[in-house]
Amino acid sequence: MTEPADETNPSDEPMRKSIDSPQSEEAIHSPFDRLLNRALQHTEAARSLLKSHLPRELLEYLNLDTLDFADTSFIDANLKRRFADRLFSVEVSQEVVKALGMKTRYVHLLVLIDHKSTSDSHAVVQMLGYIVRIWENAIENRQPLAPIIPWVIYNGASPWRAARSLHELIPVPESWKRYLPAMELPILDISRMADEAMSGEPVLQVTLMLLKYGREPELDAVIRSVFRLIAEHFHGPRAASLLDTVRKYVMSVNPVVGEEKMNQLFSEFWPVKPEPGSVADQLLNKGRQEGRREGEIRGEIRGEIRGEIRGEIKLIRTLQSILGIAQSTEEQFSGASLEQLQAITESLQSQIVNRPTQ
């Protein structure tokens, strides 16, 4: 009779994939997702972000030198529709493993990149769904259940005001809390990050600067700082690839800075007539080869935004109907940005939540 398989994986090694490998299959919903995901694909950038901005009490027992990128291919597609995710594995200090009798020396750090411009009242439930699926996968693969640390990276136009914990989202009597799940989300709000906090690894610096100031109409100084960082730290194909990412992000999120302005700023740091094989030459060649696709991508982005605007207007009218107030007309919505509409939605949702009970 065959002996039953051991309940846990003897090697205690989490399933992982290289952190520096491009993640081409993932559901990346917005320019914000794409830019930050690009940064977190680099080991040093990811480690620098965690070291500088993860809450101190979480960092205390983690050995970030062991940071690696864990596999998320098993996550259900419907769970990926709301967030783009990053799942890291990190070793815990040996002292903690021994003191607590932990069955694994690893913890998972689950980073959810919130692509909406307003806070989401159901983000904590979304995170719980991810965590449960990770544990289910461990059970299916006979691995020990590792602690999972949740972390949300947010870049909304307004501060995060939604629930950060299940207890806040679903209030219950104090005596019930021991019987119900409890989880609190640490939120990193990039839009309100201090400039001096945007330090560390150069790719991370570039990313944080663009995420904080990308929507601003006066973006020239920030782009110059970004180009200066790239010129100082990167060369050849890596510089060209990073510059292309920067250009796509700025062109996608900023309605003021166009192709002509970007080229003007670019020429301040790289020759107008580039030498063969130089960074500028690579970018120009790539632009010639992919120019048509670039136009298609910009058209797709504009189409996605128009679709989101239509959906947001429909939601606003539904909420207005629930509140018993007159529905806004097309003229009232004319010229409104997606962020402005999402702010209206958030306000209406708050009115519904705070309505006095009969």
C-alpha positions in Angstrom: 0.0 0.0 0.0 1.4 3.4 -1.0 2.2 5.7 1.9 0.2 8.9 1.8 2.1 12.0 0.7 3.5 14.2 3.4 1.2 17.0 4.3 3.8 19.7 3.7 6.4 20.3 1.1 9.7 19.2 2.8 11.7 21.7 0.9 9.6 24.6 2.2 10.2 26.4 -1.1 7.3 28.6 -2.4 6.5 28.3 -6.0 8.1 31.3 -7.6 9.2 32.8 -10.9 12.0 35.3 -11.7 11.2 38.8 -10.6 13.0 40.3 -13.5 10.9 38.4 -16.2 8.3 40.5 -18.1 4.8 39.7 -17.0 3.1 39.6 -20.4 0.0 37.6 -19.5 -1.2 39.7 -16.6 -4.4 41.9 -16.5 -2.9 45.4 -16.6 -5.8 47.8 -16.6 -4.3 51.3 -16.8 -1.1 53.4 -17.5 -0.6 53.5 -13.7 -0.7 49.7 -13.5 1.7 49.4 -16.4 4.2 51.9 -15.0 4.3 50.5 -11.5 4.3 46.9 -12.6 7.3 47.6 -14.9 9.2 49.0 -11.9 8.3 46.1 -9.6 9.7 43.6 -12.2 13.2 44.8 -11.2 14.5 43.2 -8.0 16.3 46.3 -6.7 13.4 48.6 -7.4 10.9 46.3 -5.6 13.2 45.8 -2.6 13.8 49.6 -2.4 10.0 50.3 -2.5 9.4 47.8 0.3 12.3 48.9 2.4 11.3 52.6 2.2 7.5 52.4 2.4 6.3 49.1 3.9 5.1 49.8 7.5 8.1 49.4 10.0 6.3 46.8 12.1 6.1 44.5 9.0 9.7 45.1 8.0 11.1 44.3 11.4 11.1 40.5 11.0 11.7 40.3 7.2 14.9 39.6 5.4 14.5 41.6 2.2 17.7 40.2 0.7 15.7 37.0 0.1 12.9 38.8 -1.8 11.7 36.8 -4.7 8.7 36.8 -7.0 6.1 34.1 -6.4 3.8 32.4 -8.9 0.3 33.8 -9.3 -0.8 31.8 -12.4 -3.3 29.9 -10.3 -5.2 33.0 -9.3 -8.7 32.9 -10.9 -9.3 35.3 -13.8 -12.3 36.9 -12.1 -10.1 37.9 -9.2 -7.7 39.7 -11.6 -10.4 42.0 -13.1 -10.2 44.5 -10.2 -6.4 44.6 -9.5 -3.1 44.0 -11.0 -1.1 42.0 -8.4 2.4 41.3 -7.3 3.0 38.3 -5.0 6.4 38.2 -3.3 8.0 35.6 -1.0 10.3 36.8 1.7 12.1 34.9 4.5 11.3 35.6 8.1 14.1 35.9 10.6 15.2 32.6 12.1 14.5 33.9 15.6 10.8 34.4 14.9 10.5 31.0 13.1 11.9 29.2 16.1 10.1 31.3 18.7 6.7 30.8 17.1 7.2 27.3 15.8 6.3 28.4 12.3 5.9 25.6 9.8 7.5 27.7 7.0 10.3 30.2 7.1 8.6 32.2 4.3 5.8 34.8 4.3 4.0 36.1 1.2 3.7 39.8 0.6 0.7 40.5 -1.6 0.7 43.9 -3.3 -2.5 45.0 -4.9 -2.1 48.0 -7.3 -5.3 49.9 -7.2 -5.9 51.4 -10.6 -9.1 53.4 -9.8 -8.8 57.1 -9.0 -11.1 56.9 -6.0 -10.9 54.5 -3.0 -12.8 51.3 -3.2 -15.0 50.2 -0.3 -14.7 46.6 -1.3 -10.9 46.4 -1.7 -10.6 44.6 1.6 -12.9 41.9 0.4 -11.0 41.7 -2.9 -7.8 41.2 -0.9 -9.3 38.5 1.2 -10.4 36.6 -1.9 -6.8 36.7 -3.1 -5.4 35.5 0.2 -7.9 32.6 0.5 -7.0 31.4 -3.1 -3.3 31.5 -2.3 -3.9 29.3 0.8 -6.1 27.0 -1.2 -3.3 26.6 -3.8 -0.8 25.8 -1.0 -3.2 23.1 0.4 -3.6 21.6 -3.1 0.2 21.4 -3.5 0.7 20.0 0.1 2.7 23.1 1.2 2.5 24.7 4.6 0.2 27.7 5.0 2.4 30.8 5.0 1.4 34.2 6.6 0.3 36.6 3.9 0.9 40.4 4.4 -1.5 42.6 2.4 -0.5 45.9 1.0 -2.4 48.3 -1.3 -0.6 50.9 -3.5 -3.0 53.7 -4.4 -2.6 56.7 -6.7 -6.1 58.3 -6.5 -6.9 62.0 -7.0 -8.5 62.1 -3.5 -7.3 60.5 -0.3 -8.3 57.0 0.6 -11.6 57.2 2.5 -13.0 53.7 2.2 -12.8 50.9 4.8 -9.3 49.6 5.5 -10.4 46.6 7.6 -13.2 44.0 7.6 -14.3 45.2 11.0 -14.7 48.7 9.7 -16.5 47.5 6.6 -18.8 45.1 8.5 -19.4 46.5 12.0 -20.4 43.8 14.6 -20.7 43.7 18.4 -17.3 43.5 20.1 -18.2 40.0 21.5 -18.6 38.7 17.9 -15.2 39.8 16.6 -13.4 36.7 17.7 -15.6 34.6 15.5 -15.2 36.6 12.3 -12.3 37.2 10.0 -10.2 40.3 10.8 -7.8 42.0 8.3 -6.5 45.5 7.9 -5.0 46.9 4.7 -1.9 49.1 4.9 -2.3 51.8 2.1 0.6 53.5 0.3 -0.9 56.7 -1.2 1.6 57.8 -3.8 -0.3 61.0 -4.7 0.3 62.3 -1.2 3.8 61.0 -0.7 6.4 63.6 0.3 9.0 64.4 -2.4 11.9 63.5 -0.1 10.4 60.0 0.3 10.7 59.4 -3.4 14.3 58.1 -3.1 16.1 54.8 -3.6 16.7 52.7 -6.7 16.6 54.9 -9.9 13.8 53.0 -11.7 11.7 53.4 -8.5 12.5 57.1 -8.3 11.4 57.6 -11.9 8.2 55.7 -11.3 7.2 57.5 -8.1 7.9 60.9 -9.6 5.7 60.2 -12.6 2.9 58.7 -10.6 2.8 61.6 -8.3 3.0 64.4 -10.9 1.9 62.7 -14.1 -1.5 64.4 -14.1 -0.1 67.9 -13.5 -0.3 70.4 -16.4 3.1 71.8 -15.6 5.1 68.6 -16.0 8.2 69.9 -17.7 10.4 70.1 -14.6 9.5 66.6 -13.5 10.2 65.1 -17.0 13.6 66.9 -17.0 14.4 65.3 -13.6 13.2 61.9 -14.9 15.4 62.2 -18.0 18.3 63.3 -15.9 18.1 60.3 -13.7 17.8 58.0 -16.8 20.8 59.6 -18.5 22.9 59.3 -15.3 22.1 55.7 -14.5 21.1 53.8 -17.7 22.6 53.2 -21.1 21.8 51.3 -24.3 18.7 49.1 -24.6 17.7 49.4 -21.0 17.7 53.2 -21.2 15.8 53.1 -24.5 13.2 50.7 -23.0 12.7 52.9 -19.9 12.4 56.1 -21.9 9.8 54.4 -24.1 7.8 53.4 -21.0 8.0 57.0 -19.7 6.8 58.4 -23.0 3.9 56.1 -23.2 2.8 56.8 -19.6 3.0 60.6 -20.0 1.2 60.6 -23.3 -1.6 58.4 -21.8 -2.3 60.3 -18.6 -1.4 63.9 -19.4 -3.6 65.9 -21.8 -1.2 68.8 -22.0 2.2 67.3 -22.8 2.2 66.0 -26.3 4.6 64.3 -28.7 6.2 67.6 -29.7 6.9 68.7 -26.1 8.3 65.2 -25.2 10.7 65.4 -28.2 11.8 68.9 -27.2 12.6 67.7 -23.6 14.3 64.6 -25.0 16.6 66.6 -27.2 17.9 68.5 -24.1 19.5 65.2 -22.9 20.2 63.2 -26.1 21.4 64.3 -29.5 18.8 65.5 -32.0 20.8 63.6 -34.7 21.7 60.4 -32.8 24.8 58.3 -33.5 24.0 54.8 -34.8 23.4 52.5 -31.9 22.9 55.3 -29.3 19.9 55.5 -27.0 18.2 58.1 -29.2 18.9 56.1 -32.3 17.3 53.0 -30.8 14.2 55.0 -29.8 13.8 56.5 -33.2 14.1 53.2 -34.9 11.7 51.6 -32.5 9.3 54.5 -33.1 9.5 54.1 -36.9 8.8 50.3 -36.5 6.0 50.7 -34.0 4.5 54.0 -34.9 1.3 52.5 -36.3 0.9 50.3 -33.2 1.5 53.3 -31.0 -1.5 55.0 -32.6 -3.6 51.9 -32.1 -2.6 51.7 -28.5 -3.5 55.4 -27.9 -6.8 54.8 -29.7 -7.5 51.8 -27.5 -6.7 53.8 -24.4 -9.0 56.6 -25.4 -11.7 54.0 -26.2 -11.3 52.4 -22.8 -11.6 55.7 -21.1 -14.7 56.7 -23.1 -16.2 53.3 -22.1 -15.4 53.9 -18.4 -16.9 57.4 -18.6 -20.1 56.0 -20.1 -20.2 53.4 -17.3 -19.6 55.9 -14.6 -22.4 58.2 -15.9 -24.8 55.2 -15.9 -23.7 54.4 -12.3 -24.2 58.0 -11.2 -27.7 58.1 -12.6 -28.5 54.8 -10.8 -27.3 56.2 -7.5 -29.3 59.4 -8.0 -32.4 57.3 -8.7 -31.8 55.4 -5.4 -31.5 58.7 -3.6 -34.6 60.0 -5.2 -32.9 63.0 -6.8 -33.1 64.3 -10.3 -30.8 62.5 -12.7 -28.1 64.6 -14.3 -28.4 65.5 -18.0 -25.9 64.9 -20.8 -25.2 68.7 -20.8 -24.2 68.5 -17.1 -21.8 65.7 -17.8 -20.3 67.4 -20.8 -16.5 67.9 -20.5 -16.3 66.0 -17.2 -13.2 63.8 -16.8 -13.3 60.3 -15.5 -11.8 61.4 -12.2 -14.5 64.0 -11.7 -17.2 61.5 -12.4 -15.7 59.0 -10.0 -15.6 61.7 -7.3 -19.3 62.3 -7.9 -19.9 58.5 -7.6 -18.0 58.4 -4.3 -20.1 61.3 -2.9 -23.4 59.7 -3.9 -22.3 56.3 -2.4 -21.4 58.1 0.8 -24.9 59.7 0.9 -26.5 56.3 0.5 -24.3 54.7 3.2 -25.0 57.6 5.6 -28.8 57.9 5.0 -30.7 57.8 8.3 -32.5 54.6 9.0 -36.3 54.7 9.1 
